[in-house]
Structure formats: C-alpha cells, structure tokens
Amino acid sequence: MSEERQQAIARKGQTVGLVIAGTMLLWILANFAGPALGLPGRYALLFDFAALAAMIWAMVNIYQIWQARQADK
C-alpha cells in the first residue's frame, strides 16, 4: 500500500472518529438542553434522527475503510 493511500485512509478514519465523538456530544447536550429550554418532544425526535443519520454515515465510511484495507492486502 502506498504511503499516500495510507494517509488518505488515516484521514478518513480521523474524520469518522470526530463525527462519532461530535455527534454523541451534541446529542447528549441536546437531550439535556431540550427539556431545560421547554422544547416539545418532537424536537428530541429530530435530534435522535440527526444522530442516527450521522451514525449511519459513520458506519458506511468505516465499511469503506475496511474494504480499502482488505483490497490492499
């Protein structure tokens, strides 16, 4: 595997890690802030779906990273 390809995979992995961490942090904050601000329950559902979408995106990218590493073996 070339050095450039390894770096691209590493960058993609770092991005996925940041998305997962950021999503969880924002989701937790939204779940605490929503009731404190008096937001209706439908906003909690909106936050949940946004977090779910980010996690699906992360899983797709993790699979792509795995496939790229398998192809280089």
mmCIF file as gemmi writes it, N, C-alpha and C atoms, coordinates in Angstrom:
data_model
loop_
_atom_site.group_PDB
_atom_site.id
_atom_site.type_symbol
_atom_site.label_atom_id
_atom_site.label_alt_id
_atom_site.label_comp_id
_atom_site.label_asym_id
_atom_site.label_entity_id
_atom_site.label_seq_id
_atom_site.pdbx_PDB_ins_code
_atom_site.Cartn_x
_atom_site.Cartn_y
_atom_site.Cartn_z
_atom_site.occupancy
_atom_site.B_iso_or_equiv
_atom_site.pdbx_formal_charge
_atom_site.auth_seq_id
_atom_site.auth_asym_id
_atom_site.pdbx_PDB_model_num
ATOM 1 N N . MET Axp A 1 ? 0.853 -1.169 0 1 0 ? 1 A 1
ATOM 2 C CA . MET Axp A 1 ? 0 0 0 1 0 ? 1 A 1
ATOM 3 C C . MET Axp A 1 ? 0.9 1.234 0 1 0 ? 1 A 1
ATOM 4 N N . SER Axp A 2 ? 0.573 2.201 -0.835 1 0 ? 2 A 1
ATOM 5 C CA . SER Axp A 2 ? 1.4 3.392 -0.925 1 0 ? 2 A 1
ATOM 6 C C . SER Axp A 2 ? 1.196 4.287 0.297 1 0 ? 2 A 1
ATOM 7 N N . GLU Axp A 3 ? 2.188 5.075 0.551 1 0 ? 3 A 1
ATOM 8 C CA . GLU Axp A 3 ? 2.147 5.989 1.701 1 0 ? 3 A 1
ATOM 9 C C . GLU Axp A 3 ? 0.995 6.989 1.566 1 0 ? 3 A 1
ATOM 10 N N . GLU Axp A 4 ? 0.776 7.457 0.341 1 0 ? 4 A 1
ATOM 11 C CA . GLU Axp A 4 ? -0.304 8.421 0.105 1 0 ? 4 A 1
ATOM 12 C C . GLU Axp A 4 ? -1.677 7.798 0.396 1 0 ? 4 A 1
ATOM 13 N N . ARG Axp A 5 ? -1.843 6.557 -0.016 1 0 ? 5 A 1
ATOM 14 C CA . ARG Axp A 5 ? -3.12 5.859 0.229 1 0 ? 5 A 1
ATOM 15 C C . ARG Axp A 5 ? -3.32 5.606 1.72 1 0 ? 5 A 1
ATOM 16 N N . GLN Axp A 6 ? -2.268 5.251 2.42 1 0 ? 6 A 1
ATOM 17 C CA . GLN Axp A 6 ? -2.347 5.051 3.867 1 0 ? 6 A 1
ATOM 18 C C . GLN Axp A 6 ? -2.76 6.335 4.572 1 0 ? 6 A 1
ATOM 19 N N . GLN Axp A 7 ? -2.201 7.454 4.141 1 0 ? 7 A 1
ATOM 20 C CA . GLN Axp A 7 ? -2.546 8.736 4.745 1 0 ? 7 A 1
ATOM 21 C C . GLN Axp A 7 ? -4.002 9.1 4.466 1 0 ? 7 A 1
ATOM 22 N N . ALA Axp A 8 ? -4.478 8.802 3.269 1 0 ? 8 A 1
ATOM 23 C CA . ALA Axp A 8 ? -5.877 9.088 2.933 1 0 ? 8 A 1
ATOM 24 C C . ALA Axp A 8 ? -6.825 8.256 3.794 1 0 ? 8 A 1
ATOM 25 N N . ILE Axp A 9 ? -6.49 6.998 3.998 1 0 ? 9 A 1
ATOM 26 C CA . ILE Axp A 9 ? -7.309 6.134 4.846 1 0 ? 9 A 1
ATOM 27 C C . ILE Axp A 9 ? -7.262 6.617 6.289 1 0 ? 9 A 1
ATOM 28 N N . ALA Axp A 10 ? -6.086 7.033 6.749 1 0 ? 10 A 1
ATOM 29 C CA . ALA Axp A 10 ? -5.954 7.543 8.117 1 0 ? 10 A 1
ATOM 30 C C . ALA Axp A 10 ? -6.78 8.818 8.308 1 0 ? 10 A 1
ATOM 31 N N . ARG Axp A 11 ? -6.731 9.72 7.317 1 0 ? 11 A 1
ATOM 32 C CA . ARG Axp A 11 ? -7.532 10.956 7.405 1 0 ? 11 A 1
ATOM 33 C C . ARG Axp A 11 ? -9.02 10.644 7.452 1 0 ? 11 A 1
ATOM 34 N N . LYS Axp A 12 ? -9.425 9.682 6.646 1 0 ? 12 A 1
ATOM 35 C CA . LYS Axp A 12 ? -10.836 9.288 6.631 1 0 ? 12 A 1
ATOM 36 C C . LYS Axp A 12 ? -11.233 8.7 7.988 1 0 ? 12 A 1
ATOM 37 N N . GLY Axp A 13 ? -10.36 7.909 8.559 1 0 ? 13 A 1
ATOM 38 C CA . GLY Axp A 13 ? -10.616 7.337 9.88 1 0 ? 13 A 1
ATOM 39 C C . GLY Axp A 13 ? -10.708 8.407 10.955 1 0 ? 13 A 1
ATOM 40 N N . GLN Axp A 14 ? -9.85 9.41 10.882 1 0 ? 14 A 1
ATOM 41 C CA . GLN Axp A 14 ? -9.898 10.512 11.841 1 0 ? 14 A 1
ATOM 42 C C . GLN Axp A 14 ? -11.196 11.298 11.7 1 0 ? 14 A 1
ATOM 43 N N . THR Axp A 15 ? -11.614 11.513 10.471 1 0 ? 15 A 1
ATOM 44 C CA . THR Axp A 15 ? -12.867 12.228 10.235 1 0 ? 15 A 1
ATOM 45 C C . THR Axp A 15 ? -14.041 11.457 10.822 1 0 ? 15 A 1
ATOM 46 N N . VAL Axp A 16 ? -14.051 10.152 10.603 1 0 ? 16 A 1
ATOM 47 C CA . VAL Axp A 16 ? -15.129 9.321 11.146 1 0 ? 16 A 1
ATOM 48 C C . VAL Axp A 16 ? -15.124 9.386 12.676 1 0 ? 16 A 1
ATOM 49 N N . GLY Axp A 17 ? -13.967 9.308 13.266 1 0 ? 17 A 1
ATOM 50 C CA . GLY Axp A 17 ? -13.868 9.393 14.72 1 0 ? 17 A 1
ATOM 51 C C . GLY Axp A 17 ? -14.379 10.721 15.259 1 0 ? 17 A 1
ATOM 52 N N . LEU Axp A 18 ? -14.035 11.8 14.583 1 0 ? 18 A 1
ATOM 53 C CA . LEU Axp A 18 ? -14.518 13.119 15.01 1 0 ? 18 A 1
ATOM 54 C C . LEU Axp A 18 ? -16.024 13.254 14.85 1 0 ? 18 A 1
ATOM 55 N N . VAL Axp A 19 ? -16.555 12.693 13.776 1 0 ? 19 A 1
ATOM 56 C CA . VAL Axp A 19 ? -18.006 12.744 13.558 1 0 ? 19 A 1
ATOM 57 C C . VAL Axp A 19 ? -18.726 11.96 14.654 1 0 ? 19 A 1
ATOM 58 N N . ILE Axp A 20 ? -18.223 10.783 15.001 1 0 ? 20 A 1
ATOM 59 C CA . ILE Axp A 20 ? -18.848 9.977 16.045 1 0 ? 20 A 1
ATOM 60 C C . ILE Axp A 20 ? -18.804 10.705 17.386 1 0 ? 20 A 1
ATOM 61 N N . ALA Axp A 21 ? -17.634 11.216 17.746 1 0 ? 21 A 1
ATOM 62 C CA . ALA Axp A 21 ? -17.496 11.914 19.025 1 0 ? 21 A 1
ATOM 63 C C . ALA Axp A 21 ? -18.349 13.183 19.062 1 0 ? 21 A 1
ATOM 64 N N . GLY Axp A 22 ? -18.311 13.953 17.991 1 0 ? 22 A 1
ATOM 65 C CA . GLY Axp A 22 ? -19.093 15.187 17.94 1 0 ? 22 A 1
ATOM 66 C C . GLY Axp A 22 ? -20.587 14.927 17.966 1 0 ? 22 A 1
ATOM 67 N N . THR Axp A 23 ? -21.007 13.898 17.26 1 0 ? 23 A 1
ATOM 68 C CA . THR Axp A 23 ? -22.426 13.547 17.238 1 0 ? 23 A 1
ATOM 69 C C . THR Axp A 23 ? -22.907 13.162 18.633 1 0 ? 23 A 1
ATOM 70 N N . MET Axp A 24 ? -22.15 12.34 19.308 1 0 ? 24 A 1
ATOM 71 C CA . MET Axp A 24 ? -22.566 11.914 20.64 1 0 ? 24 A 1
ATOM 72 C C . MET Axp A 24 ? -22.585 13.085 21.619 1 0 ? 24 A 1
ATOM 73 N N . LEU Axp A 25 ? -21.597 13.957 21.515 1 0 ? 25 A 1
ATOM 74 C CA . LEU Axp A 25 ? -21.555 15.125 22.394 1 0 ? 25 A 1
ATOM 75 C C . LEU Axp A 25 ? -22.758 16.031 22.148 1 0 ? 25 A 1
ATOM 76 N N . LEU Axp A 26 ? -23.032 16.328 20.885 1 0 ? 26 A 1
ATOM 77 C CA . LEU Axp A 26 ? -24.178 17.185 20.558 1 0 ? 26 A 1
ATOM 78 C C . LEU Axp A 26 ? -25.501 16.526 20.923 1 0 ? 26 A 1
ATOM 79 N N . TRP Axp A 27 ? -25.593 15.224 20.739 1 0 ? 27 A 1
ATOM 80 C CA . TRP Axp A 27 ? -26.822 14.51 21.062 1 0 ? 27 A 1
ATOM 81 C C . TRP Axp A 27 ? -27.099 14.556 22.568 1 0 ? 27 A 1
ATOM 82 N N . ILE Axp A 28 ? -26.055 14.333 23.357 1 0 ? 28 A 1
ATOM 83 C CA . ILE Axp A 28 ? -26.21 14.398 24.816 1 0 ? 28 A 1
ATOM 84 C C . ILE Axp A 28 ? -26.595 15.808 25.248 1 0 ? 28 A 1
ATOM 85 N N . LEU Axp A 29 ? -25.922 16.806 24.698 1 0 ? 29 A 1
ATOM 86 C CA . LEU Axp A 29 ? -26.258 18.194 25.037 1 0 ? 29 A 1
ATOM 87 C C . LEU Axp A 29 ? -27.687 18.534 24.635 1 0 ? 29 A 1
ATOM 88 N N . ALA Axp A 30 ? -28.114 18.075 23.473 1 0 ? 30 A 1
ATOM 89 C CA . ALA Axp A 30 ? -29.475 18.357 23.01 1 0 ? 30 A 1
ATOM 90 C C . ALA Axp A 30 ? -30.505 17.688 23.915 1 0 ? 30 A 1
ATOM 91 N N . ASN Axp A 31 ? -30.191 16.492 24.39 1 0 ? 31 A 1
ATOM 92 C CA . ASN Axp A 31 ? -31.128 15.798 25.27 1 0 ? 31 A 1
ATOM 93 C C . ASN Axp A 31 ? -31.25 16.46 26.634 1 0 ? 31 A 1
ATOM 94 N N . PHE Axp A 32 ? -30.208 17.123 27.081 1 0 ? 32 A 1
ATOM 95 C CA . PHE Axp A 32 ? -30.295 17.861 28.339 1 0 ? 32 A 1
ATOM 96 C C . PHE Axp A 32 ? -30.871 19.257 28.141 1 0 ? 32 A 1
ATOM 97 N N . ALA Axp A 33 ? -30.513 19.888 27.032 1 0 ? 33 A 1
ATOM 98 C CA . ALA Axp A 33 ? -30.945 21.269 26.793 1 0 ? 33 A 1
ATOM 99 C C . ALA Axp A 33 ? -32.404 21.351 26.359 1 0 ? 33 A 1
ATOM 100 N N . GLY Axp A 34 ? -32.895 20.356 25.653 1 0 ? 34 A 1
ATOM 101 C CA . GLY Axp A 34 ? -34.267 20.38 25.159 1 0 ? 34 A 1
ATOM 102 C C . GLY Axp A 34 ? -35.297 20.594 26.256 1 0 ? 34 A 1
ATOM 103 N N . PRO Axp A 35 ? -35.335 19.738 27.259 1 0 ? 35 A 1
ATOM 104 C CA . PRO Axp A 35 ? -36.304 19.93 28.334 1 0 ? 35 A 1
ATOM 105 C C . PRO Axp A 35 ? -36.04 21.205 29.15 1 0 ? 35 A 1
ATOM 106 N N . ALA Axp A 36 ? -34.774 21.557 29.297 1 0 ? 36 A 1
ATOM 107 C CA . ALA Axp A 36 ? -34.449 22.763 30.062 1 0 ? 36 A 1
ATOM 108 C C . ALA Axp A 36 ? -34.963 24.019 29.359 1 0 ? 36 A 1
ATOM 109 N N . LEU Axp A 37 ? -34.999 23.98 28.031 1 0 ? 37 A 1
ATOM 110 C CA . LEU Axp A 37 ? -35.499 25.115 27.262 1 0 ? 37 A 1
ATOM 111 C C . LEU Axp A 37 ? -37.002 25.016 26.994 1 0 ? 37 A 1
ATOM 112 N N . GLY Axp A 38 ? -37.607 23.919 27.416 1 0 ? 38 A 1
ATOM 113 C CA . GLY Axp A 38 ? -39.031 23.736 27.211 1 0 ? 38 A 1
ATOM 114 C C . GLY Axp A 38 ? -39.42 23.372 25.79 1 0 ? 38 A 1
ATOM 115 N N . LEU Axp A 39 ? -38.503 22.748 25.058 1 0 ? 39 A 1
ATOM 116 C CA . LEU Axp A 39 ? -38.806 22.345 23.681 1 0 ? 39 A 1
ATOM 117 C C . LEU Axp A 39 ? -39.759 21.15 23.677 1 0 ? 39 A 1
ATOM 118 N N . PRO Axp A 40 ? -40.664 21.105 22.713 1 0 ? 40 A 1
ATOM 119 C CA . PRO Axp A 40 ? -41.568 19.952 22.612 1 0 ? 40 A 1
ATOM 120 C C . PRO Axp A 40 ? -40.8 18.66 22.325 1 0 ? 40 A 1
ATOM 121 N N . GLY Axp A 41 ? -41.444 17.529 22.595 1 0 ? 41 A 1
ATOM 122 C CA . GLY Axp A 41 ? -40.82 16.22 22.406 1 0 ? 41 A 1
ATOM 123 C C . GLY Axp A 41 ? -40.445 15.922 20.973 1 0 ? 41 A 1
ATOM 124 N N . ARG Axp A 42 ? -41.121 16.557 20.02 1 0 ? 42 A 1
ATOM 125 C CA . ARG Axp A 42 ? -40.797 16.275 18.617 1 0 ? 42 A 1
ATOM 126 C C . ARG Axp A 42 ? -39.388 16.749 18.263 1 0 ? 42 A 1
ATOM 127 N N . TYR Axp A 43 ? -38.88 17.734 19.008 1 0 ? 43 A 1
ATOM 128 C CA . TYR Axp A 43 ? -37.503 18.166 18.758 1 0 ? 43 A 1
ATOM 129 C C . TYR Axp A 43 ? -36.508 17.114 19.241 1 0 ? 43 A 1
ATOM 130 N N . ALA Axp A 44 ? -36.844 16.422 20.293 1 0 ? 44 A 1
ATOM 131 C CA . ALA Axp A 44 ? -35.989 15.324 20.757 1 0 ? 44 A 1
ATOM 132 C C . ALA Axp A 44 ? -35.902 14.253 19.677 1 0 ? 44 A 1
ATOM 133 N N . LEU Axp A 45 ? -37.037 13.982 19.041 1 0 ? 45 A 1
ATOM 134 C CA . LEU Axp A 45 ? -37.053 13.004 17.951 1 0 ? 45 A 1
ATOM 135 C C . LEU Axp A 45 ? -36.2 13.487 16.776 1 0 ? 45 A 1
ATOM 136 N N . LEU Axp A 46 ? -36.252 14.772 16.5 1 0 ? 46 A 1
ATOM 137 C CA . LEU Axp A 46 ? -35.434 15.346 15.438 1 0 ? 46 A 1
ATOM 138 C C . LEU Axp A 46 ? -33.948 15.183 15.747 1 0 ? 46 A 1
ATOM 139 N N . PHE Axp A 47 ? -33.556 15.454 16.987 1 0 ? 47 A 1
ATOM 140 C CA . PHE Axp A 47 ? -32.158 15.273 17.394 1 0 ? 47 A 1
ATOM 141 C C . PHE Axp A 47 ? -31.753 13.8 17.285 1 0 ? 47 A 1
ATOM 142 N N . ASP Axp A 48 ? -32.67 12.906 17.673 1 0 ? 48 A 1
ATOM 143 C CA . ASP Axp A 48 ? -32.372 11.478 17.592 1 0 ? 48 A 1
ATOM 144 C C . ASP Axp A 48 ? -32.155 11.037 16.149 1 0 ? 48 A 1
ATOM 145 N N . PHE Axp A 49 ? -33.003 11.502 15.243 1 0 ? 49 A 1
ATOM 146 C CA . PHE Axp A 49 ? -32.853 11.129 13.835 1 0 ? 49 A 1
ATOM 147 C C . PHE Axp A 49 ? -31.576 11.722 13.223 1 0 ? 49 A 1
ATOM 148 N N . ALA Axp A 50 ? -31.227 12.924 13.622 1 0 ? 50 A 1
ATOM 149 C CA . ALA Axp A 50 ? -29.985 13.525 13.127 1 0 ? 50 A 1
ATOM 150 C C . ALA Axp A 50 ? -28.775 12.716 13.605 1 0 ? 50 A 1
ATOM 151 N N . ALA Axp A 51 ? -28.799 12.302 14.868 1 0 ? 51 A 1
ATOM 152 C CA . ALA Axp A 51 ? -27.708 11.488 15.402 1 0 ? 51 A 1
ATOM 153 C C . ALA Axp A 51 ? -27.666 10.129 14.706 1 0 ? 51 A 1
ATOM 154 N N . LEU Axp A 52 ? -28.824 9.56 14.446 1 0 ? 52 A 1
ATOM 155 C CA . LEU Axp A 52 ? -28.886 8.279 13.747 1 0 ? 52 A 1
ATOM 156 C C . LEU Axp A 52 ? -28.315 8.392 12.331 1 0 ? 52 A 1
ATOM 157 N N . ALA Axp A 53 ? -28.647 9.478 11.655 1 0 ? 53 A 1
ATOM 158 C CA . ALA Axp A 53 ? -28.113 9.7 10.301 1 0 ? 53 A 1
ATOM 159 C C . ALA Axp A 53 ? -26.589 9.817 10.329 1 0 ? 53 A 1
ATOM 160 N N . ALA Axp A 54 ? -26.06 10.529 11.307 1 0 ? 54 A 1
ATOM 161 C CA . ALA Axp A 54 ? -24.604 10.667 11.422 1 0 ? 54 A 1
ATOM 162 C C . ALA Axp A 54 ? -23.946 9.323 11.715 1 0 ? 54 A 1
ATOM 163 N N . MET Axp A 55 ? -24.583 8.505 12.54 1 0 ? 55 A 1
ATOM 164 C CA . MET Axp A 55 ? -24.021 7.185 12.857 1 0 ? 55 A 1
ATOM 165 C C . MET Axp A 55 ? -24.071 6.26 11.638 1 0 ? 55 A 1
ATOM 166 N N . ILE Axp A 56 ? -25.127 6.344 10.856 1 0 ? 56 A 1
ATOM 167 C CA . ILE Axp A 56 ? -25.198 5.541 9.624 1 0 ? 56 A 1
ATOM 168 C C . ILE Axp A 56 ? -24.104 5.97 8.66 1 0 ? 56 A 1
ATOM 169 N N . TRP Axp A 57 ? -23.903 7.293 8.536 1 0 ? 57 A 1
ATOM 170 C CA . TRP Axp A 57 ? -22.829 7.805 7.681 1 0 ? 57 A 1
ATOM 171 C C . TRP Axp A 57 ? -21.478 7.267 8.162 1 0 ? 57 A 1
ATOM 172 N N . ALA Axp A 58 ? -21.269 7.28 9.472 1 0 ? 58 A 1
ATOM 173 C CA . ALA Axp A 58 ? -20.007 6.792 10.026 1 0 ? 58 A 1
ATOM 174 C C . ALA Axp A 58 ? -19.819 5.3 9.747 1 0 ? 58 A 1
ATOM 175 N N . MET Axp A 59 ? -20.873 4.52 9.903 1 0 ? 59 A 1
ATOM 176 C CA . MET Axp A 59 ? -20.763 3.081 9.651 1 0 ? 59 A 1
ATOM 177 C C . MET Axp A 59 ? -20.454 2.786 8.181 1 0 ? 59 A 1
ATOM 178 N N . VAL Axp A 60 ? -21.063 3.537 7.278 1 0 ? 60 A 1
ATOM 179 C CA . VAL Axp A 60 ? -20.775 3.364 5.857 1 0 ? 60 A 1
ATOM 180 C C . VAL Axp A 60 ? -19.308 3.676 5.586 1 0 ? 60 A 1
ATOM 181 N N . ASN Axp A 61 ? -18.803 4.727 6.179 1 0 ? 61 A 1
ATOM 182 C CA . ASN Axp A 61 ? -17.399 5.088 5.972 1 0 ? 61 A 1
ATOM 183 C C . ASN Axp A 61 ? -16.447 4.1 6.628 1 0 ? 61 A 1
ATOM 184 N N . ILE Axp A 62 ? -16.811 3.567 7.774 1 0 ? 62 A 1
ATOM 185 C CA . ILE Axp A 62 ? -15.985 2.533 8.411 1 0 ? 62 A 1
ATOM 186 C C . ILE Axp A 62 ? -15.912 1.302 7.507 1 0 ? 62 A 1
ATOM 187 N N . TYR Axp A 63 ? -17.036 0.936 6.91 1 0 ? 63 A 1
ATOM 188 C CA . TYR Axp A 63 ? -17.049 -0.199 5.977 1 0 ? 63 A 1
ATOM 189 C C . TYR Axp A 63 ? -16.15 0.081 4.768 1 0 ? 63 A 1
ATOM 190 N N . GLN Axp A 64 ? -16.204 1.316 4.252 1 0 ? 64 A 1
ATOM 191 C CA . GLN Axp A 64 ? -15.354 1.674 3.12 1 0 ? 64 A 1
ATOM 192 C C . GLN Axp A 64 ? -13.871 1.611 3.489 1 0 ? 64 A 1
ATOM 193 N N . ILE Axp A 65 ? -13.533 2.038 4.692 1 0 ? 65 A 1
ATOM 194 C CA . ILE Axp A 65 ? -12.143 1.958 5.159 1 0 ? 65 A 1
ATOM 195 C C . ILE Axp A 65 ? -11.725 0.501 5.257 1 0 ? 65 A 1
ATOM 196 N N . TRP Axp A 66 ? -12.591 -0.323 5.821 1 0 ? 66 A 1
ATOM 197 C CA . TRP Axp A 66 ? -12.29 -1.735 5.948 1 0 ? 66 A 1
ATOM 198 C C . TRP Axp A 66 ? -12.078 -2.375 4.574 1 0 ? 66 A 1
ATOM 199 N N . GLN Axp A 67 ? -12.953 -2.042 3.616 1 0 ? 67 A 1
ATOM 200 C CA . GLN Axp A 67 ? -12.828 -2.58 2.267 1 0 ? 67 A 1
ATOM 201 C C . GLN Axp A 67 ? -11.516 -2.136 1.619 1 0 ? 67 A 1
ATOM 202 N N . ALA Axp A 68 ? -11.147 -0.886 1.82 1 0 ? 68 A 1
ATOM 203 C CA . ALA Axp A 68 ? -9.903 -0.382 1.236 1 0 ? 68 A 1
ATOM 204 C C . ALA Axp A 68 ? -8.7 -1.095 1.807 1 0 ? 68 A 1
ATOM 205 N N . ARG Axp A 69 ? -8.719 -1.37 3.091 1 0 ? 69 A 1
ATOM 206 C CA . ARG Axp A 69 ? -7.593 -2.071 3.705 1 0 ? 69 A 1
ATOM 207 C C . ARG Axp A 69 ? -7.545 -3.538 3.26 1 0 ? 69 A 1
ATOM 208 N N . GLN Axp A 70 ? -8.715 -4.152 3.075 1 0 ? 70 A 1
ATOM 209 C CA . GLN Axp A 70 ? -8.744 -5.532 2.615 1 0 ? 70 A 1
ATOM 210 C C . GLN Axp A 70 ? -8.238 -5.642 1.18 1 0 ? 70 A 1
ATOM 211 N N . ALA Axp A 71 ? -8.55 -4.649 0.367 1 0 ? 71 A 1
ATOM 212 C CA . ALA Axp A 71 ? -8.121 -4.661 -1.041 1 0 ? 71 A 1
ATOM 213 C C . ALA Axp A 71 ? -6.597 -4.529 -1.166 1 0 ? 71 A 1
ATOM 214 N N . ASP Axp A 72 ? -5.977 -3.907 -0.195 1 0 ? 72 A 1
ATOM 215 C CA . ASP Axp A 72 ? -4.53 -3.688 -0.258 1 0 ? 72 A 1
ATOM 216 C C . ASP Axp A 72 ? -3.722 -4.847 0.299 1 0 ? 72 A 1
ATOM 217 N N . LYS Axp A 73 ? -4.384 -5.841 0.871 1 0 ? 73 A 1
ATOM 218 C CA . LYS Axp A 73 ? -3.637 -6.97 1.432 1 0 ? 73 A 1
ATOM 219 C C . LYS Axp A 73 ? -3.204 -7.928 0.362 1 0 ? 73 A 1
